[in-house]
Amino acid sequence: MNEERLQFWSLYLSRFATGFGFATLAVLIPTYIRVLQASEFMGGLFITGLTLAQTVVVIPLAWAGDRHDKKKVLLAVLGLSVVAYVAFANVQQIGGFVAAVAASLFGLELSTNVADSTAFIGVRALQGAAVTGSGLMTLSLVGELADHGERANSIGKANSVRFLASILGMIIAGGLYQFVGFTPIYTLIVVSFALGIAGVWIYLPADETRRYGNPFAGLALNKRIITLTSFRAQYAVAVTVVRSWVAIFVGVSAASGGLGYAELAVSFVLVAEKLTNMLCQPFTGRLSDSYGRSLFVFAGGGAYGLVALAVPFAPGIGAALGLPATYELIVPPLLGGSGEGYSLLGTLGPAFVPLLVINGLLGVVDAFREPASMALFADEGADEGGIAASFGIRELVWRPGSVLGPVMAGWLWSQYGIETVFYVGGAFAVTGALTFAVVLTHFHGRGALTEW
């Protein structure tokens, strides 16, 4: 394996570790809601804690990446990730500490579920900072290493590795939690980060590119960046809400508007989106390199919103098709459970297969959008003086929607039912795509949708 390939794969390994940990938490969020006895509003804050931290750290991390050695910044955030996942394994102990501090310093008597939920939100914030730093640095370094004409393809490969990690993380979390609890799962995550740190340390050379001044200022007025952000600001609401609430919809009880499926069933539904996205991205990345990237952003974004609208109809679709209510996946008594065996999937309903298909379609349509969008940001950053700053703007524009979206969704869930979350989320994706087409035509002409 040549030196250049080892450099790419050290970055892919870092994205693998980050995706593995992030996906594990995506599956376990409904479990934490149950275990910590969190309210619907607190469930929304479980998502917001992560996204709010991501918003705060974007600018300083992007500046550090352009001004200093991106390799060192990446190693630092990978180390921070290890701290976060060790804390997840001990979140209830941290909750006890939070309750003690609140009582001694402020005279507040927090209930156990409030203290534990507050601790979980804090650890999610730590995770958010680490995830953002890892994403910014790995994508920036991939963008710098790749040739211009192969940039979307290289980014698509990096994303596919992340999706592979997500698939493994979801299956492992959903399958093992029922038998071993949280701690062994987080041990696997920490080991994956240790391997990622070793790969970056050994194979990735020091980053010698330096960008002085404030690259954010120039890029903020770049017409192509403005065009992309007109779409991305709205799309952030859609993706954050839909991805998060698919897991919640599948995993929480019927009393809360969900389906109450077991953790492994939640994993299978989420894996469907990751698997199709992983398989499609290298191919769609090559297509966007050849045929123009803006068309892929518009079509993929708009289609995502339309498919998201179908999620609440999955139970009705399954019932109309006469699909079975149970799908048995039995563990023999020797391996777990007792009596005749233990059903890993638990009790399912006719919605299970339609949800697999719908979430798989969400992965397909998003695979058209993501590598094209990332390559456009990388192009502008490389040309205008700060690739980390360009990806930083990309992240920063995402954050208002990803912070406010879950809060809005938690409120919609509590007031109008969980179905409305998907209707509103889907609408944001459609309006974002339409806005993108209008702004693109205004700034770059009618042919820009197929030329840019």
N, C-alpha and C positions, 0 to 999 in steps of 0.2 A: 504494500500500500504506500503510495508516494506521499511526500510531505504535505502537499496542498490538500489532499484528501483527508489526511489525519487532522489537519486544522479544522476542516469543515465538520468532521465527525466529533471532535471535541466539543464544538458548539452544539451539535445535534444532541450529544449526550447530556449537556446542561439543560437543553429544552426538554429532553425526555424526563429528567428528574423533576423539573418544575411542573410539567404537565401531569406527571404521575401523582404528585402531592395535591395539586389543585383539583384533579378529577376525584380523588378519594374523598375530599371534603364535600364536593358537589353531591356525591351519593349519600354521605352521612349527615347532611344538613337536616333532612326530615327526622333522622334518628336523634340528633341533638335536640331538636324541637321537642320531641317526646320525652327524652331522658331528662332534660333540664326544665321541662314543663313550661316552655316559653309561650307567651301569647302570640296571636297573629301579628301584632305590631312588632313585637320583639323578633319574630321570624323574619320580618322585612329588614330589621336592623342587622340581623346576621349577615345579610348581603351588603347592606350599606357600610358596615364597619370595614369591610374589605375594600370597597370601591372608594370610600372617602380617603382612606390612607393612600390608595393609588393616586388620587388626585393631588394630594399634598406633595408627594415625592417626585412627581414627573419632572418638574423643571430642575430641581437640584441634581437629580441623577443624570438627566440628559446633558446638563451643563458639565458635570463631572466627566461624563464619557467623552465629550468633544474636547474638553480642556486638558484632561489627563489620560492615563493609560486605561483603556476600556477593559483590558484583561484584569487589572487589579480591582476595578469597580465590580466586574462580574464575580470575581472570587469573593469579594466582601458580601455581596447580596446572596450568593449561594450559602455562605456561612450563616447569614441571618435566617435563611430558610430552615436550616437545621434547628436553630433556636426555636423558631415558630412551631415546628412539628413536635418537638419535645414538649413544648407548652400545651399543645392540643391534647397530648396524652395525659396531662395532669390538670385539665381545666377545672375540675371540681375542687381540687386542692387550692388552686389559684383563686377560685370563687370564695372559699373560706377565708383566705387572706384578704380579699377585697372587702368582705363583710366586716372583718376585724378592724381594718383601717378606717372604713366608713364610720364604725361605732366609736373608735377612739379619737379620731380627728374631728369628725363633724357631728357626732352624736346621732347618727342615722342608724336605725335598726333595719337592715335589709333582710328580706326573706331569702331563704336558700336559693329559690329559683331565680330571683332577681339578681342576686350576687353572682351565681354561676353563669347566668346569661350575660351579665356585664363583663365578666372575665372572658367569656367566649368571644364577645364582640371585640374586646381588646386584642386577643390573640389573632383574630381574623384581620385586624388592622395591621399587625406585624406581618402576617402572611401576605397581605396586599402590597406592602412596601417591597417585600422580597420578590414577589411575582412580577411586579412592574419593572424592577431593576434588572431581573434576569431577562425579561422579554426585550427591553430596550437594548441591552448590551449584546445579546446574542443576535438579534436582528440587525443591529448596526454593523457588527463584525461580519456577518454573512453578506450584507449588502456591500461592504467594502472589499471583501475577498472575491466576490463574483464579478464576472464581466457584465457590462451593461446589457448585452443581448441575451444573457442567461439569468438575469437577476430574479425575475418572477419564478422561473423554474427552480432556482436554488432556494428561494424563500418557500416555495411550495413543498420542497423536500423537507426543509426544517419544520414546517408546520405539520407535515405528515408524521414525522418522528414524534412531535408533541401529541398528535392524536393517537398514535400507537400507545404512548405512555398513558394517555387518558383512558383508553380502552382497558388496558391492563389494570390501571388503578381502580376503575369502576368495578370490574369483575372481582378483583381481589377484595376490595372493600365490601362489596355486597355479599360475596360468598363466605368470607372468613369472619366477619363481625358476629354473625349468629353463633359461632363456635368459640371464638377466642377473645372477643371484645376489642377495645381500641388499641391497647398497647402494642401487640405484635404487628398490627398494621402500620403503626407509626414507626416501628423499628425498620420495616422494609423501606419506608420512605426515606428515613435518615441514611440508610445504606446506599440508596440510589443517589442521594446528594453527595455522599462521600466519593462515589465513583465519578460523578460529574466534576467535582472539585479536582480530583486527581487528573482527569483527562485534560482540563483547562490548564492546570499547573504544568503538566509535562509537555503537551503537544502544541499549545497555542503560543506563538511568539509575542513578545511585548508589542503593544500597539504604539507606533511612533507618530501617528497623525495627531496634529494639534490644531485646534480652532480657537483663536483668540477673539476677544470682543464679545458681542452678544448676537449669535446667529439667529436667535429667536426673532429679533427685530426685523431682519430682512425677510425671513421666511413668512412671517405673519402677514405681510403685505403681498406675498406672491400669489398671482391670480389662480394658478393651478392649485395651490394649497387651499385658497379660499373656496374654490369649486369643490374640492374633495370634502372640506369640513362642512359645507352646506348639507351634504348627505350624511356625513358621519355623526354629527351632533344629534340628529334624530334617530339614526339607526342604532345608536348606543342604547337608547331606551328600549327599543324592540328586542335586541339580542340579550341584554342583561335580564330583562323581565322574562322573556320567553324561555331562555335556557334555564334560569333558576326555578321558574314556576312549573316547568315540566316535571322536574324532580319532586317538587312539593306536591303537585297535583297527583302524581302517581303514588307518593309515599305516605301522605297524611291521611288521617281517618276520614270516613264518610261524614262524620259529624262536623268536620271542618271543610267539607266540600270536596275532599279528595277520594282516592280509590282504595287507600289502605293496603297497598301491595307490600310484600316483604322486600328487604334490602336488595336481594339478588334480582328480583323483578325490576326494581328501580334501575339497577345497574344495566340490565339488558336494554331497557328503553333508552337510556342515555347513551349506551354504547352504539346503538343504531346510528345516531347522528355523528358520533366520532368516527365510526368505521367508514361510512360513505364519504365523509369529508376527507379522511386520510387517503382513501383510494383515489379520489377524484383530483385532489389538489395538484400533484405533479403534472397531470394531463392538462388540467385547466390553466395551470401556470404557463405551460408551453404554448397553449392556444393564445393566451393573452399577450405573450411576447411576440407572437406572429401577426395577430389580427387587431391589435389595439385594445387597451386595457379599460377604457372608460365604459365601453359597451358591456363588459363583464360586470363592472361595478353596478351599473344601472339595472341590468336584467337580474343579476343575483339578488340584489337588495330588494327589488320590488317583489320578486317571487317568494322571498323569505316571508314577507308580510302576509301574502296570500295563503301560504301553507300554514302559517301560525294560526290563522283564523280557524283552521279545521281541528285543532287540538281538543277543544271542549266537546266536539261532536263525536269523538272516538267511541264513547259508550253506545251512542245511538247507531253509529255505523256498524259496530260489532254485532249489536242486537239485530239490525236489519239484515245482515248477512248470515245470521244464524250461527255465529261462531261459538265454540264451546266456552263454558264458564271456568273450566279448570284445565291446567296443563301440568301434569305431574312430573317432577324431577325429584326422585326419591333417593335419599342417602340411606344405605343399609344400616341396621342397628350397630354393626361392628364399627362403622366410621362415625357415627353420631346419631343422636336420638335414641329412641327405645321402641319396644313393641315391633310393629311392622316396618318401621323406618321413619325418616323425617323428611318432610316435603320442603325443599329449599325455596321453592317459589311461593309456597303458601297458597292461600285461596285467591284465585284470580277471577276476572270477569271477562265478558266478550270484548272489552275495550283493549285488551292487552296487545293483540296483533295489529289492530289499526294504529295504536300508539307507536308500535315499532316502525310501521311503514311511514307514518307522518313524520316522526322524528328523523328517520332515515332520509326523507325528502328534504327536510330542513338542512341536513348536512350536505346534500348534493347541491342545492341552490347556493348555499353559503360558500361552497368550494369555488364557485365561479367568481364570487366577489372578492374573497380575502387575498389571494396572492396578487391579483391585479391591483388592488388598493395599496397593498404594502409596497409593491414595486414602484408605483407612481410616487409615493412618498420618498422612497429611497432614491429615485431618479432626481427629484428636486433637491434633496439634501446633498447628494453627491455633486450636483451642478452648482448649488448656491452656497456652499460653505459650511455644512454641518449636518451630517447624516443622523447623528444621535439627536440633534435638535429637531430635525424633521420628524423622526419617529416620536420625539417628545411631544411635538404639537399634535401628532396623531393620537397619542395617548391622552393628552390634556383635553382635546376636544371631546373625547369619549367620556370623560369623567363626570361632567354635570348630569348627563343623562343616566349614567350608570349609578350615580349616587342618589339622585332624586327618583329615578324609575322604581327601584325597589320600595322606597317609602310610599310612593303613589300606589304601587301594586299592593302593598300590605294594607293600605287604607281601602282600596277598592275591594280587596278580598273580604275585609271585615264588614264592609257596608253593603256590597252588592253581589258578593259571591265570587268564587275563584274563576268562573268563566270570563268575567269582564276583564280580567288581567290579560288574557290572550287576545281579546278583541282590541283593546287599547294598544297593546304591544304590536300587534300586526298592523294596525293603522299607522303607527309611527314609521314602520319600515316602508310602507307604500308611499306616504307623503315625503319621506326622505328621498326615495328614488325619483319621484316626480320633481322635487326641488332641485336635485342634482341635474336632471335633464334641462331644466329651465336655465339654471345658472351656467351650465356648460355651453349651451347654445348662445347665451348672451355674451359671454366672455370670449368664446373661441369659434363661434360660427356653427352653422347647421351641420356641417360635416364632422364636427369634432367627436361625436358619439362613436363613430367608426374609425376615426383617424388618430385620436389621441390615446 
